[in-house]
Amino acid sequence: MEDVIGPLIPLTFAFMLVVERIFRAKDSPKIRWWLVKGILGFVFLGVMNATLPAVMLALFGDHTLLK
């Protein structure tokens, strides 16, 4: 089950992009390069989610708040 969670996150994002294009709830203001900004933001947050814990562990691995 844990192997399904990783691919499910980007698949859900892509699926919801398609659903939003087909079934719009209301007219939104036109934002230039909205789709590209959304995809880049998603990728950026994914990279941060993957790398930040390793960086924090390397910096503060020996220190803890509670013992």
N, C-alpha and C positions, 0 to 999 in steps of 0.2 A: 504494500500500500504506500510505503514511503517513497518508492520510485515513481509513483504517479504524480506526486505533489509538485516536483520540480518542473516538468514540462507543462503541467496544468496551468501554472500562473501565466506564462506568455500566451498560451492558447486561449485562455479566458480573455486576456487583453485584446488579442486579435479578433476573437469572436464578438466581443462587445463593440469594437470599432465598426464591424460589419453591421451589427444590429442597429447601431446608432445611425448609420448611413441610410438604412432601409426604413426604419420606424422612428422618425424624429418626433420627439414629444412636443416641441415648439420651435419656432424660428429663432435661432440664435444669431447674435451679431457676427458678421464675417470677420474672422481673425486671420490675418495673413500667415501662411505656412503653419496652420494649426496642426495638421496631421503630422508634419515633420517634427514640430516642437513636441507633440505628445509622444511620438515614438522615441525621440532622443531623450526626453525626460524619463521615460520608462527604462531605457537602456542605462542611463546614468544612475538611476536609483538601484537597478540590478547590480551594477558594478560596485556601487558603494556598499550594498548589502553583502556582497561577496568578499570584498577586500577590507572593509573597515574592522570587522572583528579580528582578523589576523594582524592588522596593524596595531590595534589596541593591545592585543596579547603580547606582541613584540615589545611595545613600549612599557606596559604596566604589568607584565606577567608575574613578577614577584610580589607585587603589592596588592593588598586586598582591603576592602572597607571593613569587613567583619572577619574575625578569626575564630 
